[in-house]
Amino acid sequence: MFDEKPLSCDEVVSRHRKFKETTNASSPVLQKPDE
């Protein structure tokens, strides 16, 4: 899923969050409240 060297936990989380935000922005229908 990620290229090259293993990422630290923080990097994985931030990348995943950024990806999730991008996906949600593109597809508002798929948005779910996290809280």
DSSP file (Angstrom, degrees, kcal/mol; ACC not computed):
  #  RESIDUE AA STRUCTURE BP1 BP2  ACC     N-H-->O    O-->H-N    N-H-->O    O-->H-N    TCO  KAPPA ALPHA  PHI   PSI    X-CA   Y-CA   Z-CA
    1    1 A M              0   0    0      0, 0.0     2,-0.3     0, 0.0     0, 0.0   0.000 360.0 360.0 360.0 -43.6    0.0    0.0    0.0
    2    2 A F        -     0   0    0      2,-0.1     2,-0.2     5,-0.0    10,-0.0  -0.818 360.0-117.9-106.1 149.4    2.8    2.4    0.9
    3    3 A D        -     0   0    0     -2,-0.3    -1,-0.0     3,-0.0     0, 0.0  -0.567  61.9 -24.4 -90.2 150.1    6.0    2.6   -1.2
    4    4 A E  S    S+     0   0    0     -2,-0.2     3,-0.1     3,-0.0    -2,-0.1  -0.200 108.1  31.8  61.9-136.6    9.5    1.8   -0.1
    5    5 A K  S    S-     0   0    0      1,-0.1     2,-0.0     0, 0.0     0, 0.0  -0.082  88.8 -95.5 -62.7 150.8   10.7    2.0    3.5
    6    6 A P        -     0   0    0      0, 0.0     2,-0.2     0, 0.0    -1,-0.1  -0.347  41.8-131.5 -62.1 143.2    8.3    1.2    6.4
    7    7 A L        -     0   0    0     -3,-0.1     2,-0.1     1,-0.1    -5,-0.0  -0.627  18.0-106.7 -96.7 155.3    6.7    4.3    7.9
    8    8 A S     >  -     0   0    0     -2,-0.2     4,-2.4     1,-0.1     5,-0.2  -0.342  37.9-104.1 -71.3 163.6    6.4    5.2   11.6
    9    9 A C  H  > S+     0   0    0      1,-0.2     4,-2.6     2,-0.2     5,-0.2   0.905 122.0  51.9 -57.3 -43.0    3.0    4.8   13.2
   10   10 A D  H  > S+     0   0    0      1,-0.2     4,-2.8     2,-0.2    -1,-0.2   0.896 108.8  50.4 -62.1 -40.2    2.4    8.6   13.1
   11   11 A E  H  > S+     0   0    0      2,-0.2     4,-2.7     1,-0.2     5,-0.2   0.922 110.7  49.0 -64.6 -43.0    3.2    8.7    9.4
   12   12 A V  H  X S+     0   0    0     -4,-2.4     4,-2.8     2,-0.2    -2,-0.2   0.933 113.2  47.2 -61.1 -46.0    0.8    5.9    8.7
   13   13 A V  H  X S+     0   0    0     -4,-2.6     4,-2.8     2,-0.2    -2,-0.2   0.928 113.9  46.3 -62.8 -46.1   -1.9    7.5   10.7
   14   14 A S  H  X S+     0   0    0     -4,-2.8     4,-2.6     2,-0.2    -1,-0.2   0.904 114.2  48.2 -66.5 -39.6   -1.4   11.0    9.1
   15   15 A R  H  X S+     0   0    0     -4,-2.7     4,-2.8    -5,-0.2    -1,-0.2   0.928 113.3  47.7 -63.8 -44.1   -1.3    9.5    5.6
   16   16 A H  H  X S+     0   0    0     -4,-2.8     4,-2.7    -5,-0.2    -2,-0.2   0.912 112.7  48.7 -63.7 -42.2   -4.4    7.4    6.3
   17   17 A R  H  X S+     0   0    0     -4,-2.8     4,-2.7     2,-0.2    -1,-0.2   0.919 112.4  48.3 -63.6 -43.0   -6.2   10.4    7.7
   18   18 A K  H  X S+     0   0    0     -4,-2.6     4,-2.4     2,-0.2    -2,-0.2   0.918 112.9  48.2 -63.1 -43.3   -5.2   12.6    4.7
   19   19 A F  H  X S+     0   0    0     -4,-2.8     4,-2.7     2,-0.2    -2,-0.2   0.913 111.8  50.0 -62.4 -42.9   -6.4    9.9    2.3
   20   20 A K  H  X S+     0   0    0     -4,-2.7     4,-2.8     2,-0.2    -2,-0.2   0.911 110.7  48.9 -63.4 -43.5   -9.6    9.5    4.2
   21   21 A E  H  X S+     0   0    0     -4,-2.7     4,-2.4     2,-0.2    -1,-0.2   0.907 112.0  49.3 -63.5 -40.9  -10.3   13.3    4.1
   22   22 A T  H  X S+     0   0    0     -4,-2.4     4,-2.0     2,-0.2    -2,-0.2   0.924 112.4  47.7 -63.4 -44.0   -9.5   13.3    0.4
   23   23 A T  H  X S+     0   0    0     -4,-2.7     4,-2.3     1,-0.2    -2,-0.2   0.922 112.8  48.2 -62.9 -44.3  -11.8   10.4   -0.2
   24   24 A N  H  < S+     0   0    0     -4,-2.8    -1,-0.2     1,-0.2     7,-0.2   0.883 109.5  52.9 -64.4 -38.1  -14.6   12.0    1.8
   25   25 A A  H  < S+     0   0    0     -4,-2.4    -1,-0.2     1,-0.2    -2,-0.2   0.880 113.7  43.4 -64.9 -36.9  -14.1   15.3    0.0
   26   26 A S  H  < S+     0   0    0     -4,-2.0    -2,-0.2     1,-0.3    -1,-0.2   0.830 126.2  32.0 -77.1 -31.8  -14.5   13.6   -3.3
   27   27 A S    ><  +     0   0    0     -4,-2.3     3,-1.7    -5,-0.2     4,-0.3  -0.690  62.4 172.3-129.2  79.3  -17.5   11.4   -2.2
   28   28 A P  G >  S+     0   0    0      0, 0.0     3,-1.3     0, 0.0    -1,-0.1   0.775  77.2  67.7 -58.6 -26.3  -19.6   13.3    0.4
   29   29 A V  G 3  S+     0   0    0      1,-0.3    -5,-0.1    -3,-0.1    -2,-0.0   0.826  97.3  52.9 -63.9 -30.5  -22.1   10.5    0.2
   30   30 A L  G <  S+     0   0    0     -3,-1.7    -1,-0.3    -7,-0.2    -6,-0.1   0.491  82.0 123.2 -85.4  -2.3  -19.7    8.1    1.9
   31   31 A Q    <   -     0   0    0     -3,-1.3    -6,-0.0    -4,-0.3     0, 0.0  -0.333  37.7-176.6 -63.5 136.0  -19.0   10.4    4.8
   32   32 A K        -     0   0    0     -2,-0.0     2,-0.2     0, 0.0    -2,-0.0  -0.998  31.7-110.9-130.3 139.1  -19.6    9.0    8.2
   33   33 A P        -     0   0    0      0, 0.0     0, 0.0     0, 0.0     0, 0.0  -0.491  22.0-158.4 -65.7 132.4  -19.3   10.8   11.5
   34   34 A D              0   0    0     -2,-0.2     0, 0.0     1,-0.2     0, 0.0   0.701 360.0 360.0 -84.4 -19.8  -16.3    9.5   13.4
   35   35 A E              0   0    0      0, 0.0    -1,-0.2     0, 0.0     0, 0.0   0.455 360.0 360.0 -99.4 360.0  -17.5   10.6   16.8
